[in-house]
C-alpha cells in the first residue's frame, strides 16, 4: 500500500479529514458542534484549518449539520455533493459548489473524486421539522496524487456492486460504517471488505448514539482470525498515517 504520505484524522462519527500526498486537505461529512463524539478541539470550522474541498455524502443532519458554516469559513474550497444537495446549499449562501451524480468524476488538481452508489436515504430536517430533499445518498472513490485509492462509503448497506468498485478502482483502504440500524453492521462490513478486496478498513458511524451498536471488535470477529484485513479503530481526534 503506497500511501505513506496520506493522513486521515477521524474527527468523530462520520466526519473525516484527509491530508493527501500533494498537500490537499479534504473534509468529509461535517458534523461538529452538535456531535457528541467530536473532541472539543474540533468543534468549530476554524479548528479544522484551511480546507481545499468539502465532500458531503448525503443530507442527513449527522453528516452535513455544519457543512454551510465550514464552507463559509473556506470560500475557496468547493463543496461537493449530489446535485440536488448542492442546489440547496447554494440557496443557503454557499458560493462554491460542485454538483455531481453517481458515476461522475471531478478533478481537484491531481486528485480524482468519483461519486459512487450508496444504499441509503438523503434529506435534511429543518428546525421546524420540514424535510429538504437531497437527491440520493452517495459514496466517493478518492484517487490521490500518488495513486493511493480511498473509498469513503458514506452511509450504506453492503451491495454486490462493491465488487465492481474493486475491479475499477482497487481501493487500498475503505472507510465503512459499522454501527448497524441505520447502516450496515459489522457482519455486512466484513463482507463488504471481501467484495472490495481492501486490506485496510477505517470504521465509522458507530458508538456516537446508543442505537449504533456495531463495534470494531465485532467487525474483526466477522472478518475471522485468519483474515489479513487490518481494522484501524481510531478514537475521535486520532490520525492514521499511511
KOLLOMI-155709 format. One line per 3 residues: number of its first residue (from 1); for each residue x, z, y of N, C-alpha, C, CB. Coordinates in nm, 2 decimals. Glycine has a CB too. Example, Ala and Ser with C-alpha at 12.3 -4.5 7.8 and 13.67 -1.06 7.14 Angstrom:
<atoms>
1 = 1.32:0.78:-0.57:1.23:0.78:-0.45:1.32:0.78:-0.33:1.13:0.90:-0.45; 1.28:0.71:-0.22:1.37:0.71:-0.11:1.29:0.79:0.00:1.41:0.57:-0.06
</atoms>
This chain:
<atoms>
1 = 0.08:0.00:-0.12:0.00:0.00:0.00:0.09:0.00:0.12:-0.10:0.12:0.00; 0.09:-0.11:0.20:0.18:-0.12:0.31:0.10:-0.08:0.44:0.23:-0.27:0.32; 0.10:0.05:0.46:0.02:0.09:0.58:0.09:0.22:0.64:-0.12:0.13:0.54
4 = 0.22:0.22:0.64:0.29:0.34:0.68:0.28:0.37:0.83:0.44:0.32:0.65; 0.23:0.27:0.90:0.22:0.29:1.05:0.07:0.30:1.09:0.28:0.18:1.12; -0.02:0.33:0.99:-0.16:0.34:1.02:-0.19:0.49:1.01:-0.24:0.26:0.92
7 = -0.26:0.54:1.11:-0.31:0.68:1.11:-0.46:0.69:1.13:-0.23:0.76:1.22; -0.52:0.77:1.04:-0.67:0.78:1.05:-0.70:0.93:1.07:-0.74:0.73:0.92; -0.76:0.96:1.18:-0.80:1.10:1.21:-0.95:1.12:1.18:-0.77:1.14:1.36
10 = -0.98:1.21:1.09:-1.12:1.24:1.06:-1.17:1.34:1.17:-1.13:1.30:0.91; -1.24:1.29:1.26:-1.29:1.37:1.37:-1.40:1.47:1.32:-1.35:1.29:1.49; -1.48:1.42:1.22:-1.59:1.50:1.17:-1.71:1.42:1.13:-1.62:1.62:1.26
13 = -1.78:1.46:1.02:-1.90:1.39:0.98:-1.86:1.24:0.94:-2.01:1.39:1.08; -1.89:1.14:1.03:-1.85:1.01:1.00:-1.77:0.95:1.12:-1.98:0.92:0.98; -1.73:1.03:1.21:-1.65:0.99:1.32:-1.50:0.98:1.29:-1.68:1.08:1.45
16 = -1.44:0.86:1.31:-1.31:0.84:1.27:-1.23:0.77:1.38:-1.30:0.75:1.14; -1.11:0.81:1.40:-1.02:0.75:1.50:-0.90:0.68:1.42:-0.97:0.85:1.60; -0.89:0.55:1.43:-0.79:0.48:1.36:-0.68:0.43:1.46:-0.85:0.36:1.28
19 = -0.56:0.46:1.44:-0.45:0.41:1.52:-0.37:0.31:1.43:-0.35:0.53:1.57; -0.37:0.19:1.48:-0.32:0.08:1.40:-0.17:0.06:1.42:-0.39:-0.05:1.44; -0.11:-0.02:1.33:0.04:-0.05:1.34:0.08:-0.12:1.47:0.08:-0.14:1.23
22 = -0.02:-0.19:1.53:0.01:-0.25:1.66:-0.02:-0.17:1.78:-0.06:-0.38:1.67; -0.06:-0.04:1.76:-0.08:0.05:1.87:-0.23:0.05:1.92:0.00:0.02:1.98; -0.32:-0.02:1.85:-0.46:-0.01:1.89:-0.52:0.12:1.84:-0.53:-0.14:1.84
25 = -0.62:0.16:1.92:-0.70:0.28:1.88:-0.84:0.25:1.87:-0.67:0.40:1.99; -0.90:0.26:1.75:-1.03:0.22:1.72:-1.11:0.35:1.69:-1.04:0.12:1.61; -1.23:0.36:1.75:-1.32:0.48:1.72:-1.44:0.43:1.64:-1.36:0.56:1.84
28 = -1.47:0.49:1.53:-1.59:0.46:1.45:-1.70:0.57:1.47:-1.55:0.43:1.31; -1.82:0.53:1.50:-1.94:0.61:1.50:-1.92:0.74:1.58:-1.97:0.65:1.36; -1.92:0.73:1.71:-1.90:0.85:1.80:-2.02:0.95:1.79:-1.88:0.81:1.94
31 = -1.99:1.07:1.74:-2.09:1.18:1.73:-2.00:1.31:1.76:-2.17:1.19:1.60; -2.00:1.35:1.88:-1.91:1.46:1.92:-1.97:1.59:1.96:-1.82:1.41:2.03; -2.03:1.59:2.08:-2.08:1.72:2.14:-2.18:1.79:2.05:-2.14:1.69:2.27
34 = -2.27:1.73:1.99:-2.37:1.79:1.91:-2.34:1.80:1.76:-2.50:1.73:1.92; -2.21:1.76:1.73:-2.17:1.75:1.59:-2.11:1.89:1.54:-2.07:1.64:1.56; -2.18:1.96:1.45:-2.12:2.09:1.42:-1.99:2.09:1.34:-2.22:2.16:1.33
37 = -1.95:1.97:1.29:-1.83:1.96:1.22:-1.71:1.93:1.30:-1.84:1.85:1.11; -1.73:1.89:1.43:-1.62:1.85:1.52:-1.55:1.96:1.58:-1.67:1.75:1.62; -1.42:1.97:1.57:-1.35:2.08:1.64:-1.36:2.07:1.79:-1.20:2.07:1.60
40 = -1.35:2.18:1.85:-1.37:2.19:2.00:-1.28:2.09:2.07:-1.35:2.33:2.05; -1.16:2.07:2.02:-1.06:1.98:2.08:-1.11:1.84:2.09:-0.93:1.99:2.01; -1.21:1.80:2.02:-1.26:1.66:2.02:-1.41:1.65:2.07:-1.25:1.60:1.88
43 = -1.46:1.74:2.14:-1.60:1.75:2.18:-1.63:1.65:2.29:-1.64:1.89:2.21; -1.54:1.60:2.37:-1.57:1.52:2.48:-1.50:1.38:2.47:-1.52:1.59:2.61; -1.56:1.28:2.53:-1.50:1.15:2.53:-1.35:1.15:2.58:-1.58:1.05:2.61
46 = -1.32:1.23:2.68:-1.19:1.23:2.74:-1.09:1.29:2.63:-1.19:1.32:2.86; -1.13:1.37:2.54:-1.04:1.43:2.45:-0.99:1.33:2.35:-1.11:1.54:2.37; -1.05:1.22:2.34:-1.01:1.11:2.24:-0.90:1.03:2.29:-1.13:1.02:2.21
49 = -0.87:1.03:2.42:-0.77:0.94:2.48:-0.82:0.80:2.50:-0.65:0.94:2.40; -0.74:0.71:2.54:-0.78:0.58:2.57:-0.81:0.50:2.44:-0.67:0.50:2.65; -0.92:0.43:2.43:-0.96:0.36:2.32:-0.96:0.21:2.35:-1.10:0.40:2.27
52 = -0.93:0.13:2.24:-0.93:-0.02:2.25:-1.06:-0.08:2.20:-0.81:-0.07:2.18; -1.13:-0.01:2.12:-1.26:-0.06:2.07:-1.34:0.06:2.01:-1.24:-0.17:1.96; -1.47:0.04:2.02:-1.57:0.14:1.97:-1.66:0.07:1.87:-1.65:0.22:2.08
55 = -1.66:0.11:1.74:-1.74:0.05:1.64:-1.85:0.14:1.60:-1.65:0.01:1.52; -1.97:0.09:1.60:-2.09:0.16:1.56:-2.15:0.09:1.44:-2.20:0.17:1.68; -2.17:0.17:1.33:-2.23:0.11:1.21:-2.38:0.10:1.21:-2.19:0.19:1.09
58 = -2.45:0.19:1.28:-2.59:0.19:1.29:-2.64:0.29:1.40:-2.66:0.21:1.15; -2.77:0.29:1.43:-2.81:0.36:1.55:-2.86:0.50:1.51:-2.92:0.29:1.61; -2.85:0.55:1.40:-2.89:0.69:1.37:-2.81:0.78:1.46:-2.87:0.73:1.23
61 = -2.88:0.89:1.51:-2.82:0.98:1.61:-2.68:1.03:1.57:-2.91:1.09:1.65; -2.67:1.06:1.44:-2.55:1.13:1.39:-2.43:1.03:1.38:-2.57:1.20:1.26; -2.45:0.90:1.43:-2.35:0.80:1.42:-2.32:0.74:1.56:-2.38:0.69:1.33
64 = -2.41:0.76:1.66:-2.39:0.70:1.79:-2.43:0.79:1.90:-2.47:0.57:1.79; -2.46:0.91:1.88:-2.51:1.00:1.99:-2.42:1.00:2.11:-2.52:1.14:1.94; -2.29:0.98:2.10:-2.20:0.98:2.21:-2.14:0.85:2.24:-2.09:1.08:2.19
67 = -2.20:0.74:2.18:-2.14:0.61:2.20:-2.14:0.56:2.34:-2.21:0.51:2.11; -2.25:0.59:2.41:-2.26:0.55:2.55:-2.16:0.62:2.64:-2.41:0.57:2.60; -2.15:0.75:2.62:-2.05:0.83:2.70:-1.91:0.78:2.67:-2.07:0.98:2.67
70 = -1.88:0.76:2.55:-1.75:0.72:2.51:-1.72:0.58:2.57:-1.73:0.71:2.36; -1.82:0.49:2.56:-1.80:0.35:2.62:-1.78:0.36:2.77:-1.92:0.26:2.58; -1.86:0.45:2.84:-1.84:0.46:2.98:-1.71:0.52:3.02:-1.95:0.55:3.04
73 = -1.65:0.60:2.93:-1.51:0.65:2.96:-1.40:0.55:2.93:-1.49:0.78:2.88; -1.44:0.44:2.86:-1.35:0.34:2.82:-1.41:0.20:2.85:-1.31:0.35:2.67; -1.42:0.17:2.98:-1.49:0.05:3.01:-1.43:-0.08:2.97:-1.51:0.04:3.16
76 = -1.30:-0.08:2.94:-1.23:-0.20:2.89:-1.24:-0.22:2.74:-1.09:-0.20:2.93; -1.29:-0.12:2.67:-1.30:-0.12:2.52:-1.43:-0.18:2.48:-1.28:0.02:2.46; -1.44:-0.29:2.41:-1.57:-0.34:2.36:-1.64:-0.24:2.27:-1.55:-0.47:2.30
79 = -1.77:-0.23:2.28:-1.85:-0.15:2.19:-1.90:-0.26:2.09:-1.97:-0.07:2.26; -1.87:-0.24:1.96:-1.90:-0.34:1.86:-2.01:-0.29:1.77:-1.78:-0.38:1.78; -2.12:-0.37:1.75:-2.23:-0.32:1.67:-2.32:-0.44:1.63:-2.31:-0.21:1.74
82 = -2.42:-0.41:1.55:-2.52:-0.51:1.52:-2.58:-0.56:1.66:-2.63:-0.46:1.43; -2.62:-0.69:1.67:-2.66:-0.75:1.79:-2.78:-0.68:1.85:-2.69:-0.89:1.77; -2.88:-0.63:1.77:-2.99:-0.56:1.83:-2.95:-0.43:1.89:-3.10:-0.54:1.72
85 = -2.85:-0.37:1.83:-2.80:-0.24:1.88:-2.72:-0.26:2.01:-2.70:-0.17:1.78; -2.64:-0.36:2.02:-2.57:-0.39:2.14:-2.66:-0.42:2.26:-2.46:-0.50:2.13; -2.77:-0.49:2.23:-2.88:-0.52:2.33:-2.92:-0.39:2.39:-3.00:-0.60:2.27
88 = -2.95:-0.29:2.30:-3.00:-0.16:2.35:-2.89:-0.09:2.43:-3.04:-0.07:2.23; -2.76:-0.09:2.38:-2.65:-0.03:2.45:-2.64:-0.09:2.59:-2.52:-0.04:2.38; -2.65:-0.22:2.60:-2.64:-0.29:2.73:-2.75:-0.24:2.82:-2.65:-0.44:2.71
91 = -2.87:-0.22:2.77:-2.98:-0.17:2.85:-2.96:-0.03:2.91:-3.11:-0.17:2.78; -2.87:0.04:2.84:-2.83:0.18:2.88:-2.71:0.18:2.97:-2.81:0.27:2.76; -2.66:0.06:3.01:-2.55:0.06:3.10:-2.41:0.04:3.05:-2.55:0.18:3.18
94 = -2.40:0.01:2.92:-2.27:-0.02:2.86:-2.23:-0.16:2.90:-2.27:0.00:2.70; -2.12:-0.17:2.96:-2.08:-0.30:3.03:-2.02:-0.40:2.94:-2.00:-0.28:3.14; -1.95:-0.36:2.83:-1.87:-0.45:2.75:-1.91:-0.43:2.60:-1.72:-0.43:2.77
97 = -1.98:-0.53:2.55:-2.02:-0.51:2.41:-1.99:-0.64:2.33:-2.17:-0.49:2.40; -1.98:-0.63:2.20:-1.97:-0.74:2.11:-2.08:-0.72:2.00:-1.83:-0.75:2.04; -2.19:-0.80:2.02:-2.30:-0.80:1.92:-2.26:-0.89:1.80:-2.43:-0.84:1.99
100 = -2.27:-0.84:1.68:-2.23:-0.91:1.56:-2.35:-0.91:1.47:-2.11:-0.85:1.50; -2.32:-0.98:1.35:-2.42:-0.97:1.24:-2.33:-0.98:1.11:-2.53:-1.08:1.25; -2.39:-0.95:1.00:-2.32:-0.94:0.87:-2.25:-1.07:0.84:-2.42:-0.91:0.76
103 = -2.13:-1.06:0.80:-2.05:-1.18:0.76:-1.96:-1.23:0.88:-2.14:-1.29:0.72; -2.00:-1.19:1.00:-1.92:-1.24:1.11:-1.79:-1.16:1.13:-2.00:-1.23:1.24; -1.69:-1.22:1.20:-1.56:-1.16:1.23:-1.53:-1.17:1.37:-1.45:-1.22:1.14
106 = -1.49:-1.06:1.43:-1.44:-1.05:1.57:-1.29:-1.02:1.57:-1.52:-0.95:1.66; -1.22:-1.09:1.65:-1.07:-1.06:1.65:-1.04:-0.99:1.78:-0.99:-1.20:1.65; -0.98:-0.87:1.76:-0.93:-0.79:1.86:-0.78:-0.80:1.86:-0.97:-0.63:1.85
109 = -0.73:-0.90:1.94:-0.59:-0.94:1.93:-0.56:-0.97:1.78:-0.49:-0.82:1.98; -0.47:-0.90:1.71:-0.43:-0.94:1.58:-0.50:-0.86:1.47:-0.28:-0.92:1.56; -0.61:-0.80:1.51:-0.70:-0.72:1.41:-0.82:-0.80:1.39:-0.73:-0.58:1.47
112 = -0.86:-0.82:1.26:-0.99:-0.89:1.23:-1.09:-0.78:1.19:-0.96:-0.99:1.11; -1.20:-0.78:1.26:-1.31:-0.69:1.23:-1.43:-0.76:1.18:-1.35:-0.61:1.36; -1.45:-0.75:1.05:-1.56:-0.82:0.98:-1.67:-0.73:0.95:-1.50:-0.89:0.85
115 = -1.79:-0.77:0.99:-1.91:-0.69:0.96:-1.97:-0.72:0.82:-2.02:-0.71:1.07; -1.99:-0.61:0.75:-2.04:-0.62:0.61:-2.18:-0.56:0.59:-1.94:-0.56:0.51; -2.23:-0.58:0.47:-2.36:-0.52:0.44:-2.35:-0.37:0.42:-2.41:-0.59:0.31
118 = -2.45:-0.30:0.46:-2.47:-0.16:0.42:-2.62:-0.14:0.39:-2.42:-0.06:0.54; -2.65:-0.07:0.28:-2.79:-0.05:0.24:-2.83:0.09:0.30:-2.80:-0.05:0.09; -2.90:0.08:0.42:-2.94:0.19:0.49:-3.04:0.14:0.60:-2.81:0.27:0.56
121 = -3.09:0.24:0.68:-3.18:0.20:0.79:-3.10:0.22:0.92:-3.31:0.28:0.79; -3.17:0.18:1.03:-3.10:0.19:1.16:-3.20:0.20:1.27:-3.01:0.07:1.18; -3.21:0.32:1.34:-3.29:0.33:1.46:-3.24:0.46:1.53:-3.44:0.35:1.42
124 = -3.26:0.46:1.66:-3.22:0.57:1.74:-3.35:0.65:1.79:-3.15:0.52:1.87; -3.35:0.78:1.78:-3.46:0.86:1.81:-3.44:0.92:1.95:-3.48:0.97:1.71; -3.52:0.88:2.05:-3.51:0.93:2.18:-3.56:1.08:2.19:-3.59:0.85:2.28
127 = -3.53:1.14:2.30:-3.57:1.28:2.32:-3.72:1.30:2.31:-3.52:1.33:2.45; -3.80:1.19:2.35:-3.94:1.20:2.34:-4.00:1.17:2.20:-4.01:1.11:2.44; -3.91:1.14:2.10:-3.95:1.12:1.97:-3.97:0.97:1.94:-4.07:1.19:1.94
130 = -3.96:0.89:2.04:-3.98:0.74:2.01:-3.86:0.68:1.94:-4.01:0.67:2.14; -3.88:0.58:1.87:-3.77:0.52:1.79:-3.73:0.38:1.85:-3.81:0.50:1.64; -3.60:0.36:1.86:-3.55:0.23:1.91:-3.49:0.16:1.79:-3.43:0.26:2.02
133 = -3.54:0.04:1.77:-3.50:-0.04:1.65:-3.36:-0.09:1.67:-3.59:-0.17:1.63; -3.27:-0.07:1.57:-3.13:-0.10:1.59:-3.08:-0.22:1.50:-3.05:0.02:1.56; -3.17:-0.31:1.46:-3.13:-0.41:1.37:-3.11:-0.35:1.23:-3.00:-0.48:1.41
136 = -3.01:-0.38:1.16:-2.98:-0.33:1.03:-2.85:-0.26:1.03:-2.99:-0.44:0.92; -2.83:-0.17:0.93:-2.71:-0.09:0.92:-2.60:-0.19:0.87:-2.72:0.03:0.83; -2.47:-0.15:0.90:-2.36:-0.23:0.86:-2.24:-0.15:0.83:-2.32:-0.33:0.97
139 = -2.14:-0.21:0.77:-2.01:-0.16:0.75:-1.91:-0.25:0.81:-1.98:-0.13:0.60; -1.78:-0.22:0.80:-1.67:-0.30:0.86:-1.55:-0.31:0.76:-1.63:-0.25:0.99; -1.50:-0.43:0.75:-1.37:-0.46:0.69:-1.27:-0.47:0.81:-1.37:-0.58:0.60
142 = -1.17:-0.39:0.81:-1.07:-0.40:0.92:-0.94:-0.45:0.86:-1.05:-0.26:0.99; -0.90:-0.57:0.90:-0.77:-0.62:0.86:-0.67:-0.60:0.97:-0.78:-0.77:0.82; -0.58:-0.51:0.95:-0.49:-0.47:1.06:-0.37:-0.56:1.08:-0.44:-0.33:1.03
145 = -0.29:-0.54:1.18:-0.18:-0.63:1.22:-0.08:-0.65:1.11:-0.11:-0.58:1.34; -0.06:-0.55:1.02:0.04:-0.57:0.91:-0.02:-0.61:0.78:0.12:-0.44:0.90; -0.15:-0.65:0.78:-0.21:-0.69:0.66:-0.28:-0.58:0.58:-0.11:-0.75:0.57
148 = -0.27:-0.46:0.62:-0.34:-0.35:0.56:-0.49:-0.37:0.59:-0.30:-0.21:0.62; -0.57:-0.34:0.48:-0.72:-0.36:0.49:-0.79:-0.23:0.47:-0.77:-0.47:0.39; -0.87:-0.19:0.56:-0.95:-0.07:0.56:-1.10:-0.11:0.55:-0.92:0.02:0.68
151 = -1.17:-0.04:0.47:-1.32:-0.06:0.45:-1.39:0.06:0.50:-1.36:-0.09:0.31; -1.46:0.05:0.62:-1.55:0.15:0.67:-1.69:0.12:0.62:-1.54:0.17:0.83; -1.74:0.19:0.52:-1.86:0.15:0.46:-1.98:0.19:0.54:-1.87:0.22:0.33
154 = -1.97:0.28:0.64:-2.09:0.33:0.71:-2.18:0.41:0.61:-2.17:0.21:0.77; -2.30:0.42:0.65:-2.40:0.49:0.56:-2.45:0.39:0.47:-2.51:0.56:0.64; -2.44:0.41:0.34:-2.48:0.31:0.24:-2.50:0.37:0.10:-2.39:0.19:0.24
157 = -2.58:0.31:0.02:-2.58:0.33:-0.12:-2.47:0.24:-0.18:-2.72:0.30:-0.18; -2.44:0.26:-0.30:-2.35:0.17:-0.37:-2.43:0.04:-0.39:-2.30:0.23:-0.51; -2.36:-0.08:-0.39:-2.42:-0.20:-0.41:-2.32:-0.30:-0.48:-2.48:-0.27:-0.28
160 = -2.38:-0.38:-0.57:-2.29:-0.46:-0.65:-2.20:-0.56:-0.58:-2.38:-0.54:-0.74; -2.24:-0.60:-0.46:-2.16:-0.69:-0.38:-2.03:-0.63:-0.32:-2.24:-0.75:-0.27; -2.01:-0.50:-0.35:-1.88:-0.44:-0.32:-1.77:-0.52:-0.39:-1.88:-0.29:-0.34
163 = -1.81:-0.57:-0.51:-1.71:-0.65:-0.59:-1.67:-0.77:-0.51:-1.77:-0.68:-0.73; -1.76:-0.83:-0.44:-1.73:-0.95:-0.35:-1.63:-0.91:-0.24:-1.85:-1.01:-0.29; -1.65:-0.79:-0.19:-1.55:-0.74:-0.09:-1.42:-0.73:-0.15:-1.60:-0.60:-0.03
166 = -1.41:-0.68:-0.27:-1.28:-0.67:-0.34:-1.22:-0.81:-0.35:-1.30:-0.61:-0.48; -1.30:-0.91:-0.39:-1.24:-1.04:-0.41:-1.20:-1.11:-0.28:-1.35:-1.13:-0.48; -1.28:-1.08:-0.18:-1.25:-1.15:-0.05:-1.14:-1.08:0.03:-1.37:-1.16:0.04
169 = -1.14:-0.95:0.03:-1.05:-0.87:0.12:-0.95:-0.77:0.05:-1.14:-0.80:0.21; -0.98:-0.74:-0.07:-0.89:-0.64:-0.14:-0.85:-0.52:-0.06:-0.76:-0.71:-0.19; -0.95:-0.44:-0.02:-0.92:-0.33:0.07:-0.82:-0.23:0.00:-1.05:-0.26:0.10
172 = -0.74:-0.17:0.09:-0.64:-0.07:0.04:-0.70:0.07:0.04:-0.52:-0.07:0.13; -0.78:0.10:0.14:-0.85:0.23:0.15:-0.99:0.21:0.19:-0.77:0.32:0.25; -1.08:0.29:0.13:-1.22:0.29:0.16:-1.27:0.42:0.22:-1.31:0.25:0.04
175 = -1.34:0.42:0.33:-1.40:0.54:0.39:-1.54:0.54:0.35:-1.38:0.54:0.55; -1.57:0.62:0.25:-1.70:0.62:0.18:-1.78:0.75:0.21:-1.68:0.60:0.03; -1.91:0.73:0.23:-2.00:0.85:0.24:-2.02:0.91:0.10:-2.13:0.82:0.31
178 = -2.02:1.04:0.09:-2.04:1.10:-0.04:-2.14:1.22:-0.04:-1.90:1.16:-0.09; -2.21:1.24:0.08:-2.29:1.35:0.09:-2.42:1.36:0.01:-2.33:1.37:0.23; -2.46:1.24:-0.03:-2.59:1.23:-0.11:-2.71:1.25:-0.01:-2.60:1.33:-0.22
181 = -2.83:1.23:-0.06:-2.96:1.25:0.01:-2.98:1.13:0.10:-2.96:1.38:0.08; -2.90:1.11:0.20:-2.92:1.00:0.29:-2.83:0.88:0.26:-2.90:1.05:0.44; -2.73:0.91:0.18:-2.63:0.80:0.15:-2.60:0.82:0.00:-2.50:0.81:0.23
184 = -2.50:0.74:-0.05:-2.46:0.76:-0.19:-2.39:0.90:-0.20:-2.37:0.65:-0.23; -2.40:0.95:-0.32:-2.33:1.08:-0.35:-2.20:1.05:-0.43:-2.42:1.17:-0.43; -2.14:1.15:-0.48:-2.01:1.14:-0.54:-2.01:1.04:-0.66:-1.96:1.27:-0.59
187 = -2.12:1.04:-0.74:-2.12:0.95:-0.86:-2.12:0.81:-0.82:-2.25:0.98:-0.95; -2.21:0.77:-0.72:-2.21:0.64:-0.67:-2.08:0.60:-0.60:-2.33:0.62:-0.58; -2.02:0.69:-0.53:-1.90:0.66:-0.46:-1.78:0.63:-0.56:-1.86:0.78:-0.37
190 = -1.78:0.70:-0.67:-1.68:0.68:-0.77:-1.70:0.54:-0.83:-1.69:0.78:-0.88; -1.82:0.49:-0.85:-1.85:0.36:-0.89:-1.81:0.26:-0.79:-2.00:0.34:-0.94; -1.84:0.29:-0.66:-1.80:0.20:-0.55:-1.65:0.18:-0.55:-1.85:0.26:-0.42
193 = -1.58:0.28:-0.58:-1.43:0.27:-0.58:-1.39:0.17:-0.69:-1.36:0.40:-0.61; -1.46:0.17:-0.80:-1.43:0.08:-0.91:-1.46:-0.06:-0.87:-1.51:0.12:-1.04; -1.58:-0.08:-0.81:-1.62:-0.22:-0.76:-1.52:-0.27:-0.66:-1.76:-0.22:-0.71
196 = -1.47:-0.18:-0.57:-1.39:-0.22:-0.46:-1.24:-0.24:-0.50:-1.39:-0.12:-0.35; -1.20:-0.17:-0.61:-1.07:-0.18:-0.66:-0.97:-0.10:-0.57:-1.02:-0.32:-0.67; -1.02:-0.01:-0.49:-0.93:0.07:-0.40:-0.86:0.18:-0.47:-1.01:0.13:-0.28
199 = -0.74:0.21:-0.42:-0.66:0.32:-0.48:-0.67:0.45:-0.39:-0.52:0.28:-0.50; -0.73:0.43:-0.27:-0.74:0.54:-0.18:-0.88:0.55:-0.12:-0.63:0.52:-0.06; -0.94:0.67:-0.12:-1.07:0.70:-0.06:-1.05:0.81:0.04:-1.17:0.74:-0.17
202 = -1.11:0.79:0.16:-1.13:0.90:0.25:-1.28:0.93:0.26:-1.07:0.86:0.40; -1.32:1.04:0.20:-1.46:1.08:0.20:-1.51:1.11:0.34:-1.49:1.19:0.11; -1.64:1.07:0.37:-1.70:1.10:0.50:-1.85:1.14:0.47:-1.69:0.98:0.60
205 = -1.91:1.19:0.58:-2.06:1.21:0.57:-2.10:1.31:0.46:-2.13:1.08:0.55; -2.03:1.42:0.46:-2.06:1.53:0.37:-2.04:1.67:0.44:-1.98:1.52:0.24; -2.12:1.77:0.39:-2.10:1.91:0.43:-2.14:1.94:0.58:-1.96:1.95:0.41
208 = -2.16:1.84:0.66:-2.20:1.86:0.80:-2.33:1.94:0.81:-2.21:1.73:0.88; -2.42:1.90:0.73:-2.55:1.97:0.73:-2.58:2.01:0.58:-2.67:1.87:0.78; -2.66:2.12:0.56:-2.68:2.17:0.43:-2.73:2.07:0.33:-2.78:2.28:0.43
211 = -2.81:1.97:0.37:-2.87:1.87:0.28:-2.76:1.78:0.22:-2.97:1.79:0.35; -2.64:1.77:0.28:-2.54:1.68:0.24:-2.45:1.76:0.14:-2.45:1.63:0.36; -2.49:1.76:0.02:-2.43:1.85:-0.08:-2.31:1.79:-0.16:-2.53:1.89:-0.18
214 = -2.29:1.66:-0.15:-2.17:1.60:-0.22:-2.04:1.65:-0.17:-2.18:1.45:-0.21; -1.94:1.66:-0.27:-1.81:1.72:-0.23:-1.70:1.62:-0.28:-1.80:1.86:-0.29; -1.58:1.63:-0.22:-1.47:1.56:-0.27:-1.43:1.60:-0.42:-1.35:1.58:-0.18
217 = -1.45:1.73:-0.45:-1.42:1.77:-0.59:-1.51:1.70:-0.69:-1.44:1.92:-0.60; -1.64:1.69:-0.65:-1.73:1.62:-0.74:-1.69:1.47:-0.75:-1.88:1.63:-0.69; -1.65:1.41:-0.64:-1.60:1.27:-0.65:-1.48:1.26:-0.74:-1.56:1.22:-0.51
220 = -1.39:1.35:-0.73:-1.27:1.35:-0.83:-1.32:1.36:-0.97:-1.17:1.46:-0.79; -1.42:1.45:-0.99:-1.47:1.46:-1.13:-1.53:1.33:-1.18:-1.57:1.58:-1.13; -1.60:1.26:-1.10:-1.67:1.14:-1.14:-1.57:1.03:-1.16:-1.78:1.10:-1.04
223 = -1.46:1.03:-1.08:-1.35:0.93:-1.10:-1.28:0.95:-1.23:-1.25:0.94:-0.99; -1.27:1.07:-1.28:-1.21:1.10:-1.41:-1.07:1.15:-1.40:-1.22:0.98:-1.50; -1.03:1.23:-1.49:-0.89:1.29:-1.49:-0.78:1.18:-1.50:-0.88:1.38:-1.60
226 = -0.81:1.07:-1.56:-0.71:0.96:-1.58:-0.71:0.86:-1.47:-0.73:0.89:-1.71; -0.79:0.88:-1.36:-0.80:0.79:-1.25:-0.68:0.79:-1.17:-0.93:0.82:-1.17; -0.64:0.67:-1.12:-0.52:0.67:-1.02:-0.57:0.66:-0.88:-0.43:0.55:-1.06
229 = -0.70:0.68:-0.85:-0.75:0.67:-0.72:-0.72:0.81:-0.65:-0.90:0.64:-0.72; -0.67:0.80:-0.53:-0.64:0.93:-0.46:-0.75:0.95:-0.36:-0.50:0.91:-0.38; -0.81:1.07:-0.36:-0.91:1.11:-0.27:-0.84:1.20:-0.16:-1.02:1.20:-0.34
232 = -0.85:1.15:-0.04:-0.79:1.22:0.08:-0.90:1.30:0.15:-0.72:1.11:0.17; -0.92:1.42:0.11:-1.02:1.50:0.16:-0.96:1.57:0.29:-1.07:1.61:0.06; -0.99:1.52:0.40:-0.94:1.58:0.53:-1.04:1.68:0.59:-0.91:1.47:0.63
235 = -0.98:1.78:0.65:-1.07:1.87:0.73:-1.08:1.80:0.87:-1.00:2.01:0.74; -1.20:1.83:0.94:-1.21:1.77:1.07:-1.10:1.80:1.16:-1.34:1.82:1.13; -1.04:1.70:1.22:-0.93:1.71:1.31:-0.80:1.67:1.24:-0.92:1.85:1.36
238 = -0.80:1.66:1.11:-0.67:1.62:1.04:-0.65:1.47:1.03:-0.68:1.68:0.89; -0.53:1.43:1.02:-0.49:1.29:1.02:-0.42:1.25:0.90:-0.40:1.27:1.14; -0.46:1.14:0.84:-0.40:1.08:0.73:-0.31:0.96:0.78:-0.50:1.02:0.62
241 = -0.18:0.97:0.75:-0.08:0.87:0.79:-0.04:0.79:0.66:0.04:0.93:0.86; -0.06:0.66:0.67:-0.04:0.58:0.55:0.09:0.50:0.57:-0.16:0.48:0.53
</atoms>
